[in-house]
Amino acid sequence: MLANGSFKVVKDLSTEDKLISPNGKPVSIKQILQSEEENPLFEIKAAGNSLKVTRLHVVWTTQGLKQAQNLRA
């Protein structure tokens, strides 16, 4: 979620955008990384939304930060 409460497709994010951090404070995007992923993407579904990420993508959970490959349904 963007700091202004709106949503944006991940591929459309830029370093000019601000996101909401896990503690609810706005944070700036410092760098955009892109890579070719040989492995299939993981699809994360929560609160009616879905996000496709690489297996090493870090996701905030109620148990803290976890890589996508370590998430369980």
C-alpha positions as a Markdown table, in Angstrom:
| # | Residue | x | y | z |
|---|---|---|---|---|
| 1 | Met | 0.0 | 0.0 | 0.0 |
| 2 | Leu | 1.2 | 3.5 | -0.8 |
| 3 | Ala | 1.6 | 6.0 | 2.0 |
| 4 | Asn | -1.4 | 7.9 | 0.7 |
| 5 | Gly | -3.6 | 4.8 | 1.1 |
| 6 | Ser | -3.8 | 3.9 | -2.6 |
| 7 | Phe | -2.5 | 0.8 | -4.3 |
| 8 | Lys | -0.2 | 0.6 | -7.3 |
| 9 | Val | 0.9 | -2.4 | -9.4 |
| 10 | Val | 4.4 | -3.4 | -8.3 |
| 11 | Lys | 5.9 | -3.0 | -11.8 |
| 12 | Asp | 4.7 | 0.7 | -11.8 |
| 13 | Leu | 6.5 | 1.6 | -8.5 |
| 14 | Ser | 9.3 | 4.2 | -8.6 |
| 15 | Thr | 11.8 | 5.7 | -6.2 |
| 16 | Glu | 9.5 | 8.7 | -6.0 |
| 17 | Asp | 6.8 | 6.5 | -4.3 |
| 18 | Lys | 6.4 | 6.1 | -0.6 |
| 19 | Leu | 5.0 | 2.9 | 1.0 |
| 20 | Ile | 3.5 | 2.0 | 4.4 |
| 21 | Ser | 6.0 | 0.1 | 6.5 |
| 22 | Pro | 5.0 | -2.7 | 8.9 |
| 23 | Asn | 4.8 | -0.2 | 11.8 |
| 24 | Gly | 2.4 | 2.1 | 9.8 |
| 25 | Lys | 4.9 | 4.8 | 8.9 |
| 26 | Pro | 5.7 | 6.0 | 5.4 |
| 27 | Val | 9.0 | 4.9 | 3.9 |
| 28 | Ser | 10.7 | 5.9 | 0.7 |
| 29 | Ile | 11.7 | 3.4 | -2.0 |
| 30 | Lys | 15.5 | 3.7 | -2.2 |
| 31 | Gln | 16.2 | 1.3 | -5.1 |
| 32 | Ile | 14.3 | -0.8 | -7.7 |
| 33 | Leu | 15.8 | -4.1 | -8.4 |
| 34 | Gln | 15.0 | -6.3 | -11.4 |
| 35 | Ser | 16.2 | -9.7 | -12.2 |
| 36 | Glu | 15.5 | -12.6 | -14.4 |
| 37 | Glu | 14.0 | -15.4 | -12.3 |
| 38 | Glu | 14.6 | -18.9 | -13.5 |
| 39 | Asn | 12.3 | -20.4 | -10.9 |
| 40 | Pro | 8.5 | -20.0 | -11.0 |
| 41 | Leu | 7.0 | -17.0 | -9.1 |
| 42 | Phe | 5.1 | -17.5 | -5.8 |
| 43 | Glu | 1.6 | -16.0 | -5.6 |
| 44 | Ile | 0.7 | -14.6 | -2.2 |
| 45 | Lys | -3.0 | -14.0 | -1.6 |
| 46 | Ala | -4.2 | -12.0 | 1.4 |
| 47 | Ala | -7.1 | -9.6 | 2.2 |
| 48 | Gly | -8.6 | -10.1 | -1.3 |
| 49 | Asn | -5.3 | -9.1 | -3.1 |
| 50 | Ser | -2.6 | -11.1 | -4.7 |
| 51 | Leu | 1.1 | -10.5 | -5.4 |
| 52 | Lys | 3.5 | -12.5 | -7.5 |
| 53 | Val | 7.1 | -12.5 | -6.1 |
| 54 | Thr | 10.3 | -14.4 | -6.4 |
| 55 | Arg | 11.1 | -17.1 | -3.9 |
| 56 | Leu | 13.6 | -14.9 | -2.1 |
| 57 | His | 11.3 | -11.9 | -1.9 |
| 58 | Val | 10.9 | -10.7 | 1.8 |
| 59 | Val | 7.4 | -10.4 | 3.0 |
| 60 | Trp | 6.2 | -8.8 | 6.3 |
| 61 | Thr | 4.0 | -11.4 | 8.3 |
| 62 | Thr | 2.5 | -11.4 | 11.7 |
| 63 | Gln | 5.6 | -13.5 | 12.7 |
| 64 | Gly | 8.0 | -10.9 | 11.3 |
| 65 | Leu | 9.9 | -10.9 | 8.0 |
| 66 | Lys | 10.0 | -14.1 | 5.9 |
| 67 | Gln | 11.1 | -15.1 | 2.4 |
| 68 | Ala | 8.3 | -16.1 | 0.2 |
| 69 | Gln | 9.7 | -19.6 | -0.1 |
| 70 | Asn | 9.2 | -20.0 | 3.7 |
| 71 | Leu | 5.5 | -18.9 | 3.8 |
| 72 | Arg | 2.9 | -21.5 | 4.6 |
| 73 | Ala | -0.8 | -21.3 | 3.8 |
